[in-house]
């Protein structure tokens, strides 16, 4: 199926690995021109049709810089994918999470998306509209004390996305969210990922943490970055032109509630 994204201009945050890199590749496969931002964008360099931008998206001005580069190179923004994020594990519980930790999670997982969205929306309103896809998390509505500040930030992202969808729909801009469960990325499985940090705190092997997490998933496995990217790109496509204000879980059946 042709998703109608050929020659569109897409901005992707947190694009150098995991879900972000998979989204970049999926957008390129559909013919989109991609401006991709990350602190260390080495994996993006040399990819045809991709502009790699080294940028700290957690700092004020970083997301705006990325969108400005897309406008400088291509003159417009049609798609924004807010993917950048991080989930530090807090084995010490609530009393171990100070204001600084909560603020850092909010900066990376919520405010970075708001800043990128503000810059992209300004450009989209002057053009033919566009599509914004936020990569949230099942932890936005499946609270976990081990990632309390991360979950709170992602819940804020879902809430803001829903409100923005209502405001911007009459202006031709759609806003949707994707909420992955465990995904085969460094965020979960890397040397400093969720599994490794939980394992250190519990005195067990990371493989055992992965097995425990998998046991709660109906499909019996983690999602792949490519599966998440497929959903993201579909929501960015004009094929889903009347879908806005929606949040889609991709969690293998992890969340059992309605």
C-alpha angles and dihedrals in degrees: 000000000000106000094199095240098119111136092000117137117239131185117204125188124206087021106153100084146003118011093354094056090046089052091051091052093046092050091049090050086059092051099256122147107234132206104194126191133199139138090249108024097173094123089058099051115108095019108136113246092012125112109202115208124191105217140145101233094187092066124080108260095027099095091042089053091054094051090045090056090054090051092047093052102036108015096233147042119226101167134029122190112191100201107140114115148125136209113207112194116236107200090166091067131223097327090057092058110084130187090269092057093047091048092049091052092048092049094052102034102033117010093047088059093047091052094048090046093050091053094044095046091054088056094042093052089058092052138034098308124256150205130272122195120189119202103216126158141244084249087075087077101012101067116209122182090214090066100023098142092045092051092048091052093049091048088055089050092054092048095048091046092054092050092046091051090059094046097045103038094087088054094055098258120125124201122194136160137219119205113197125195118208111338130190095253138115089262088070106019106025126110090267096029131121095274094050094047095046089047093053092050093048097040094239137111121276089237089063091053090052091049091051091050092047092051090069095051115093094215091049096234146071120261118254123238089242092057091053091046091054091057092045093051092046090055090048090053126095085232085082094043095143096047113100137138090030132131121204124197120214101185108124090251095306095138108063099183125094 
